[in-house]
Amino acid sequence: MRLRARVLLIALSVVLGVGGVITFFTRGISEELLAHEIENHLRTTVQSRGRLVDTYLKGEKDSLREFAKGPTAQTVLKASKAGAPDAEALNRLRIWMDGYTQGEGAALEVMLIDDSGRIILSSASGHGGSFVRETACFKESEFEACACGPQLIGDRKGLVLTFVAPVHDELDDSLLGRVAILQPMLELNAIVGEYEGLGPSGETYILDSSGVMITPSLMDPHAPPLSVNVDTHIFQVGRSTFDEGGQPIAATDVFTYDNYKQVEVIGAYAPVFEMDWIVVTERATDDAFAPLRTLEKAIVGVFTLLGVLAALFAVYLSRTITRPILELKAGATELASGNLGHTVDDTRSDEIGDLARVFNSMSEKLWHARERLEETVATRTAELREANARLDASNRELQDFAYVASHDLREPLRKVSSFGHLLSESLQGRIDEDERENLGFMVDGATRMQVMIEDLLTYSRVTTKGKPFEKVDINDLVRDIESLDMATRIEETEGTLQVQAELPPVCADASQMRQLFQNLIGNAMKFHRIGVKPHVEISGVDTGNNMIEVRVQDNGIGIPAEYSEQVFDMFKRLHSRAQYEGTGIGLAVCRKIVERHGGQIAVESATGEGSTFRFTLPAFTGRMTHEEGHTHAES
């Protein structure tokens, strides 16, 4: 493809690509903001409607409760029960009933009912003296005012709410009867029928505990009362927020779901605290997000125009920069082939000329940088060879020292010790106590020096005489130590050794693993509390990074916390030789072994509470690789 066509394609791609990205993010942000605004509006609306419904129900019950506590109702009920009606009290009662049944929001009927269910007085003619059915609402109203319904009653038009309040004797608090009001649903319908800000598809309605819509349906306006059953997601969620006693225990929330007409809507609910109801406000998603589609069309139009302009500009731009760009391309090819120092024509006085001059400067710097790099590499290589030679010499000196310590030092010390013993035996009875003690000091010093040299050799052999790593079964190793290597020591101390669970295999030097566990178990047997049989527990876990953490826990004398680091130093002793034998190098060897295997070791302990040694070892993964004279697990 020619450069001019590429410039045109790039320009169009950039414009359309940027346009697509901007459209995508603009749509996403706009959708998020619009959704947030819609959710807030739905939540605010449904909460407001829920509070208004609660306020209305509570106001009706409070008003009825206050009258039931007054003297008028009590006087009429007591007089009726005594068979001597009180005309003045009855007149006051009729006046109160007229206030409920006249004017805006008038009740359909107001009744005073005695404790047997007989209507003493009613605002509706012909109902006095009849008996009311003993409904659940009348049972619940024995102690407190309540509301029931809505329901269809006889030939009355529309749904009716029943409010009932008990009338108690102010002297002995006995139930005298009830005051009841049959109130039409006009007030509640007016509360939820306000659809301002919800668009053409928005509506608010009330559902009872069984999912029956008790207010008119916007989408089904001709449906008979109590005929619309709603079993949508928001109803199920709303019902789950009521406890077993029918009381709401959660606040409102917003969801997207299919409504009772199988239309996708976004809706919110709010519980009605005075009744076992929920108020639902919802709006069709297509209607709610219609502004977003309008915005998308506008953005597409704008970027279509920008694409045409970009194409025209790309044609002009390609004609202007094609030749110098091709020259720079050829120069870059020369640099890529290794011809550092190659230059291009930089006589132009525009931005292309600036670019060419920068290119030539870069080419020259690359040439000089390569020269310096070759010199640096040669110098570093020579320094590395010299350092390796010094390291080899140092290792040979260390091996020579180990050899000298092994042969030239140990032999004289053995002779000193042996001849000291012979001299002590030959002079038995011919030297005094001080001379015998001095001779014992000499033999003991030579013996301790011999042991220290042996320990030093053991410490140095961790790195100089290490064997290749292999698969090591710690369980078999511990059993061998218990039954063979340390059987006598364990039997003498009456100690016990326990492996809590099957330990995973490790990749390690088998002989050094034996030495590591022998040192730790041996210390546990040696440093045990007087009168307490030593007990050692060994466990391990896979740390998940190709390492195994092993724990060796004992019940011995413990280590003071301030010495938890120093105990791993060479020749570090916390007790005198008269108390416990040894040179104090055992834990230093343990740390050397663990570090050689790429792990770490630490101790947790306190005086008189035993010690727990934790150390990590490489897990055996089944694959082995050899590197720098050592064999280890490959992860």
C-alpha positions in Angstrom: 0.0 0.0 0.0 1.4 3.4 -1.0 2.3 5.9 1.7 -0.4 8.4 0.6 -3.1 5.7 1.0 -1.6 4.8 4.4 -1.7 8.4 5.6 -5.3 8.6 4.5 -6.1 5.3 6.2 -4.3 6.3 9.4 -6.1 9.6 9.5 -9.5 8.0 9.1 -8.6 5.3 11.6 -7.4 7.8 14.1 -10.5 9.9 13.8 -12.9 7.0 13.8 -10.9 5.2 16.5 -10.9 8.2 18.7 -14.5 8.8 17.9 -15.3 5.3 18.8 -13.4 5.5 22.1 -15.0 8.8 22.9 -18.4 7.5 22.0 -17.8 4.4 24.1 -16.7 6.3 27.1 -19.2 9.1 26.6 -22.0 6.6 26.4 -20.7 4.7 29.4 -20.3 7.8 31.5 -23.6 9.2 30.3 -25.3 5.9 30.9 -23.8 5.7 34.4 -24.8 9.3 35.3 -28.3 8.9 33.8 -28.8 5.6 35.6 -27.6 7.2 38.8 -30.0 10.1 38.3 -32.9 7.7 37.5 -32.2 5.5 40.5 -32.0 8.5 42.8 -35.3 9.8 41.5 -37.0 6.5 41.8 -35.6 6.0 45.3 -36.6 9.5 46.4 -40.1 9.1 44.8 -40.9 5.7 46.3 -39.5 6.8 49.8 -41.6 9.9 49.6 -44.8 7.9 48.6 -44.0 5.4 51.3 -43.7 8.1 54.0 -47.0 9.7 52.8 -48.8 6.4 53.0 -47.4 5.7 56.5 -48.4 9.2 57.6 -51.9 8.8 56.3 -52.4 5.4 58.0 -50.8 6.5 61.2 -52.9 9.7 61.3 -56.1 7.7 60.9 -55.2 5.3 63.6 -54.0 8.0 66.0 -57.2 10.0 65.5 -59.4 7.0 66.1 -57.3 6.0 69.1 -57.6 9.4 70.7 -61.4 9.4 70.4 -61.5 5.8 71.8 -59.7 7.0 74.9 -62.1 9.9 75.4 -65.1 9.8 77.7 -67.8 10.0 75.0 -67.3 6.4 73.7 -66.9 5.0 77.2 -70.0 6.7 78.4 -72.2 5.5 75.5 -70.9 1.9 75.8 -71.4 1.8 79.6 -74.9 3.3 79.3 -75.8 0.8 76.6 -74.6 -2.1 78.6 -76.5 -0.9 81.7 -79.7 -0.5 79.5 -80.0 3.3 80.2 -78.8 5.2 77.1 -77.1 8.6 77.7 -78.8 11.0 75.3 -76.1 13.7 75.7 -73.2 11.3 75.1 -75.1 9.9 72.0 -75.5 13.4 70.6 -71.8 14.1 71.0 -71.0 10.8 69.4 -73.3 11.6 66.4 -71.6 15.0 66.0 -68.2 13.3 65.9 -69.4 10.7 63.4 -70.8 13.5 61.2 -67.3 15.1 61.1 -65.9 11.9 59.6 -68.6 11.3 57.1 -69.0 14.8 55.6 -66.7 16.9 53.5 -63.6 16.0 51.5 -62.2 12.6 52.2 -65.3 11.5 54.1 -65.6 8.1 55.5 -68.2 5.6 54.2 -69.3 4.6 57.7 -68.4 5.1 61.4 -69.5 2.6 64.0 -69.5 2.2 67.7 -69.5 -1.6 68.6 -69.9 -3.2 72.0 -67.8 -6.0 73.3 -70.3 -8.6 71.9 -69.9 -7.3 68.3 -73.3 -5.5 68.3 -73.4 -2.1 66.6 -74.5 0.5 69.2 -74.5 3.4 66.8 -73.6 3.8 63.0 -73.4 6.7 60.6 -75.1 4.5 58.0 -78.9 4.1 58.5 -80.2 0.7 59.2 -77.0 -0.8 60.7 -77.7 -0.1 64.3 -78.4 -3.2 66.4 -76.9 -5.6 63.9 -73.8 -7.6 64.6 -70.4 -7.4 62.7 -68.4 -10.4 61.7 -65.5 -11.3 64.0 -62.7 -10.7 61.5 -59.0 -10.8 62.1 -59.0 -7.0 62.3 -61.4 -7.1 65.2 -59.4 -9.7 67.0 -56.1 -7.7 66.6 -57.8 -4.5 67.8 -58.5 -5.8 71.3 -55.5 -3.9 72.7 -54.3 -1.5 70.0 -55.7 0.4 67.1 -55.1 -1.3 63.7 -55.9 -1.1 60.0 -57.2 -3.9 57.8 -57.9 -4.4 54.1 -58.5 -3.1 51.6 -61.5 -5.1 50.6 -64.8 -4.9 48.8 -67.7 -4.6 51.3 -71.3 -5.3 50.1 -72.6 -3.0 47.4 -70.1 -0.2 48.3 -68.2 1.2 45.3 -64.4 0.7 45.3 -62.0 -0.6 47.9 -62.5 0.1 51.6 -59.9 0.3 54.4 -61.1 -0.6 57.9 -59.7 1.2 60.9 -60.5 -0.2 64.4 -59.6 1.1 67.8 -60.5 -0.6 71.2 -62.4 1.3 73.9 -61.2 0.4 77.4 -62.7 1.3 80.7 -60.5 3.9 82.2 -61.1 2.5 85.7 -60.2 -1.2 85.3 -58.9 -1.2 81.7 -61.5 -3.8 80.6 -62.6 -3.9 77.0 -65.9 -2.1 76.5 -66.1 -2.2 72.8 -64.6 -0.8 69.6 -64.8 2.2 67.3 -64.6 1.4 63.6 -64.3 3.5 60.4 -64.7 2.3 56.8 -62.5 4.6 54.8 -62.4 4.6 50.9 -59.0 4.3 49.2 -59.3 7.8 47.6 -56.5 9.3 49.7 -54.1 6.4 49.1 -54.9 6.4 45.3 -54.2 10.1 45.2 -50.8 9.6 47.0 -49.5 7.0 44.6 -51.3 8.5 41.5 -48.8 11.4 41.3 -46.5 10.4 38.4 -44.6 13.7 37.9 -41.0 13.1 36.7 -41.6 9.5 35.8 -42.3 9.9 32.1 -45.1 8.3 30.1 -44.3 4.8 31.3 -43.7 5.5 35.0 -46.2 4.5 37.8 -46.4 4.0 41.5 -48.6 1.3 43.1 -49.1 -0.5 46.4 -48.9 -4.3 46.9 -50.3 -6.2 49.9 -48.5 -9.1 51.5 -49.7 -11.6 48.9 -48.7 -9.5 45.9 -52.1 -8.1 45.0 -52.2 -4.6 43.7 -54.5 -2.5 45.9 -54.3 0.7 43.9 -55.2 1.4 40.2 -52.9 0.1 37.5 -51.6 2.5 35.0 -50.9 -0.2 32.4 -54.2 -2.0 33.0 -56.7 0.8 34.0 -59.8 -1.3 33.4 -58.8 -4.1 35.6 -61.3 -4.8 38.5 -60.2 -4.0 42.0 -57.8 -6.6 43.6 -57.5 -8.5 40.3 -53.9 -7.7 39.4 -51.5 -10.1 41.0 -47.8 -9.1 40.9 -45.0 -11.7 41.4 -42.0 -9.8 40.1 -38.5 -9.7 41.3 -39.0 -6.5 43.2 -42.0 -7.9 45.1 -40.0 -11.0 46.1 -37.1 -8.8 47.3 -39.5 -6.4 49.0 -41.2 -9.3 50.9 -37.9 -10.7 52.0 -37.3 -7.4 53.9 -40.1 -8.1 56.4 -39.5 -10.2 59.5 -41.7 -13.0 60.8 -44.0 -10.5 62.5 -44.6 -8.6 59.3 -42.3 -5.6 60.2 -39.9 -4.2 57.6 -36.2 -4.6 58.5 -34.5 -3.0 55.5 -34.5 0.2 53.5 -35.4 0.7 49.8 -33.4 -0.5 46.9 -33.4 -0.3 43.0 -33.5 -3.1 40.5 -34.0 -3.8 36.8 -36.6 -6.5 36.1 -39.7 -7.5 34.0 -42.9 -6.0 35.5 -46.4 -7.6 35.8 -46.9 -6.8 32.1 -43.6 -8.5 31.1 -42.1 -5.1 30.2 -38.5 -4.5 31.3 -38.5 -1.7 33.9 -36.2 -0.1 36.5 -38.0 0.1 39.8 -37.6 0.8 43.5 -39.6 -0.3 46.5 -40.2 1.0 50.0 -41.8 -0.8 52.9 -45.0 0.6 54.6 -44.3 0.5 58.3 -47.9 0.8 59.4 -49.1 -2.1 57.2 -47.7 -5.3 55.7 -47.4 -3.5 52.3 -44.7 -2.3 49.9 -44.9 0.7 47.7 -43.3 0.2 44.2 -42.3 2.9 41.7 -41.1 1.8 38.3 -40.4 3.1 34.8 -39.8 1.3 31.5 -36.1 1.1 30.7 -36.6 2.1 27.1 -38.4 5.2 28.2 -35.9 6.0 31.0 -32.8 5.7 28.8 -34.3 7.4 25.6 -32.1 10.5 26.1 -29.1 8.3 25.8 -30.1 7.1 22.3 -30.6 10.7 21.2 -27.1 11.5 22.5 -25.6 8.6 20.6 -27.1 9.7 17.3 -25.7 13.2 17.8 -22.2 11.9 18.5 -22.3 9.6 15.4 -23.3 12.6 13.2 -20.5 14.8 14.6 -17.8 12.1 14.1 -19.0 11.4 10.6 -18.4 15.0 9.7 -15.0 14.9 11.4 -14.1 11.8 9.4 -14.8 13.6 6.1 -12.6 16.5 7.1 -9.9 14.2 8.3 -9.8 12.5 4.9 -9.4 15.8 3.1 -6.6 16.8 5.4 -4.9 13.5 5.1 -4.7 13.8 1.3 -3.0 17.2 1.6 -0.7 16.0 4.3 0.4 12.9 2.4 1.5 15.0 -0.6 3.6 17.2 1.6 5.5 14.7 3.7 5.7 11.6 1.5 9.2 12.1 0.1 11.0 13.1 3.3 9.2 10.4 5.2 10.4 7.8 2.7 14.0 9.1 3.1 13.7 8.8 6.9 12.4 5.3 6.4 15.4 4.3 4.3 17.7 5.9 6.9 16.0 4.0 9.7 16.5 0.8 7.7 20.2 1.5 7.4 20.4 2.0 11.2 18.5 -1.3 11.8 20.9 -3.2 9.6 23.8 -2.0 11.8 25.1 0.9 9.8 25.3 3.3 12.8 26.4 6.8 11.8 24.2 6.8 8.6 22.8 10.3 7.9 19.9 11.7 5.7 19.4 15.1 4.0 18.7 17.7 6.7 18.7 20.9 4.5 14.9 21.5 4.9 13.9 24.4 7.2 10.6 23.1 8.3 9.6 20.4 10.9 10.7 17.6 8.6 14.2 19.2 8.4 14.2 19.3 12.3 13.3 15.7 12.3 16.1 14.8 9.9 18.6 16.7 12.0 17.5 14.9 15.1 17.8 11.6 13.2 21.3 12.4 12.2 22.2 13.4 15.8 20.7 10.2 17.1 22.7 8.2 14.5 26.0 9.8 15.5 25.3 9.2 19.2 24.4 5.6 18.6 27.8 5.1 16.8 29.7 6.6 19.8 27.6 4.7 22.3 28.4 1.4 20.5 32.1 2.2 20.7 31.9 3.0 24.5 29.8 -0.1 25.1 32.3 -2.4 23.4 35.1 -0.9 25.5 33.0 -1.2 28.7 32.1 -4.9 27.9 35.8 -5.7 27.4 36.8 -4.0 30.7 34.0 -5.7 32.7 34.9 -9.1 31.1 38.5 -8.8 32.2 37.5 -7.7 35.7 35.1 -10.7 36.0 37.8 -13.1 34.9 40.1 -11.6 37.6 37.4 -11.8 40.3 36.7 -15.5 39.4 40.4 -16.2 39.6 40.6 -14.7 43.1 37.5 -16.6 44.2 39.0 -19.9 42.9 42.2 -19.1 44.8 40.2 -18.3 48.0 38.3 -21.6 47.7 41.6 -23.5 47.3 43.0 -21.8 50.4 39.9 -22.7 52.4 40.2 -26.3 51.3 43.9 -26.3 52.1 43.1 -24.9 55.6 40.5 -27.7 56.1 43.1 -30.2 55.1 45.7 -28.8 57.5 43.2 -28.6 60.3 42.1 -32.2 59.6 45.6 -33.7 59.6 48.3 -31.4 60.9 46.4 -30.0 63.9 44.3 -33.0 65.0 47.3 -35.4 65.1 49.4 -33.4 67.6 46.3 -32.8 69.7 45.6 -36.6 69.7 49.2 -37.2 70.9 49.0 -34.6 73.6 45.7 -36.1 74.8 47.0 -39.7 74.6 50.4 -39.0 76.2 48.6 -36.9 78.9 46.5 -39.9 79.8 49.6 -42.3 79.8 51.5 -39.8 81.9 48.6 -39.5 84.4 48.5 -43.2 84.7 52.2 -43.7 85.1 52.5 -41.0 87.7 49.6 -42.3 89.7 50.5 -42.0 93.4 53.7 -40.1 92.8 52.4 -36.6 92.3 50.3 -34.4 94.6 46.7 -33.2 94.1 47.6 -29.9 92.4 49.9 -31.6 89.9 47.2 -34.1 89.1 44.7 -31.3 88.6 47.1 -29.4 86.3 47.7 -32.5 84.3 43.9 -33.0 84.0 43.5 -29.4 82.8 46.1 -30.1 80.1 44.3 -33.3 78.9 40.9 -31.7 79.1 42.1 -28.6 77.1 43.6 -30.8 74.4 40.4 -32.9 74.2 38.2 -29.8 73.9 40.5 -28.3 71.3 40.2 -31.5 69.3 36.4 -31.4 69.5 36.4 -27.7 68.5 38.5 -28.5 65.4 36.2 -31.4 64.5 33.2 -29.0 64.8 35.0 -26.3 62.7 35.6 -29.0 60.0 32.0 -30.0 60.2 30.9 -26.3 59.7 33.3 -25.8 56.8 32.3 -29.1 55.1 28.7 -27.8 54.8 29.8 -25.8 51.7 33.1 -27.4 50.7 32.0 -31.1 50.9 28.3 -30.7 50.1 26.7 -33.5 48.0 24.2 -33.1 45.2 20.6 -32.5 46.1 18.2 -35.4 45.8 14.7 -36.5 46.9 14.8 -36.9 50.7 11.9 -38.5 52.7 12.0 -36.7 56.0 9.7 -39.3 57.6 12.1 -42.2 56.9 15.0 -40.0 58.0 13.5 -39.2 61.4 12.6 -42.8 61.9 16.3 -43.8 61.2 17.5 -41.2 63.7 15.1 -42.4 66.3 15.9 -46.1 65.9 19.6 -45.9 65.1 21.6 -42.7 65.4 20.1 -41.4 68.6 18.4 -44.5 70.0 20.8 -44.6 73.0 20.4 -40.9 73.9 16.6 -41.1 73.6 16.5 -44.2 75.8 18.8 -42.7 78.4 16.7 -39.6 78.7 13.4 -41.5 78.4 12.5 -39.1 75.6 9.9 -39.4 72.9 9.8 -38.3 69.3 6.6 -37.7 67.4 6.0 -36.8 63.7 2.5 -35.2 63.7 1.6 -36.0 60.1 3.2 -37.4 56.9 5.8 -34.8 55.9 6.2 -34.0 52.2 9.5 -34.9 50.5 12.2 -32.2 50.1 15.0 -31.7 47.6 18.2 -31.7 49.7 21.6 -33.1 50.6 20.6 -36.3 52.4 23.6 -36.4 54.7 23.2 -32.7 55.7 19.5 -33.3 56.4 20.5 -36.1 58.8 23.0 -33.8 60.5 20.4 -31.0 60.7 17.7 -33.1 62.4 20.3 -34.9 64.6 21.5 -31.5 65.9 18.0 -30.2 66.7 16.7 -33.5 68.2 20.0 -34.0 70.2 19.7 -30.5 71.6 16.1 -31.2 72.7 17.3 -34.4 74.5 20.3 -32.6 76.1 18.6 -29.4 77.2 15.6 -30.9 78.9 14.1 -29.8 82.2 14.9 -31.7 85.4 12.2 -34.1 86.2 10.4 -33.7 82.8 10.9 -36.3 80.1 11.9 -34.7 76.9 9.4 -34.7 74.1 9.9 -33.6 70.5 7.2 -33.0 67.9 8.0 -32.6 64.2 5.6 -31.2 61.7 5.6 -29.5 58.3 3.5 -27.6 55.9 3.7 -26.6 52.2 4.1 -22.8 52.0 2.8 -22.8 48.4 6.0 -21.3 46.8 7.9 -24.6 46.2 9.2 -24.5 49.8 8.4 -26.7 52.8 8.3 -25.2 56.3 9.4 -27.7 59.0 8.8 -27.2 62.7 10.7 -28.9 65.5 9.2 -28.3 68.9 10.5 -29.5 72.3 9.5 -29.1 75.9 13.0 -28.3 77.2 14.4 -25.5 79.3 13.8 -22.9 76.5 15.9 -20.0 75.3 15.6 -16.4 76.6 13.9 -14.2 73.9 16.9 -11.8 73.8 19.2 -14.6 72.5 16.8 -15.9 69.7 19.3 -14.6 67.1 22.6 -15.1 68.9 22.1 -18.8 69.5 22.9 -19.4 65.8 26.3 -17.7 66.1 29.5 -19.9 66.2 30.6 -21.0 69.6 27.7 -19.2 71.3 26.9 -20.9 74.6 24.2 -19.9 77.1 25.4 -22.3 79.8 28.7 -23.4 81.3 30.5 -26.6 80.3 29.9 -28.0 83.7 26.1 -27.8 83.1 25.9 -28.9 79.5 28.7 -30.4 77.3 29.4 -29.1 73.7 31.2 -26.3 71.9 28.2 -24.2 70.9 28.5 -24.7 67.2 25.6 -27.1 66.5 23.0 -24.4 65.8 25.5 -22.5 63.6 25.8 -25.7 61.5 22.1 -25.9 61.3 21.8 -22.4 60.0 24.6 -23.1 57.5 22.8 -26.1 56.2 19.4 -24.4 55.8 21.0 -21.4 54.1 22.8 -23.7 51.7 19.4 -25.1 50.7 18.0 -21.6 50.1 16.0 -21.5 53.3 15.8 -19.6 56.6 15.8 -20.8 60.2 14.5 -19.1 63.3 13.5 -20.0 66.9 10.5 -19.1 69.0 11.1 -19.7 72.7 11.0 -18.5 76.3 12.8 -19.6 79.4 11.2 -22.7 80.8 8.6 -23.1 78.0 10.4 -25.1 75.4 11.5 -24.1 71.9 10.1 -24.3 68.4 12.6 -24.2 65.5 11.1 -23.2 62.1 13.1 -23.6 58.9 12.3 -23.8 55.2 13.6 -26.3 52.7 13.0 -26.7 48.9 10.1 -29.0 48.0 10.7 -31.9 45.7 8.7 -31.3 42.5 9.9 -34.3 40.5 12.3 -32.3 38.2 16.0 -31.8 38.9 18.6 -29.5 37.4 22.3 -29.2 38.1 23.8 -25.8 38.6 27.1 -24.6 40.0 28.0 -28.0 41.4 24.7 -28.3 43.4 21.5 -30.2 42.5 18.2 -28.6 43.4 14.5 -28.7 42.6 13.4 -26.9 39.5 10.1 -25.0 40.0 
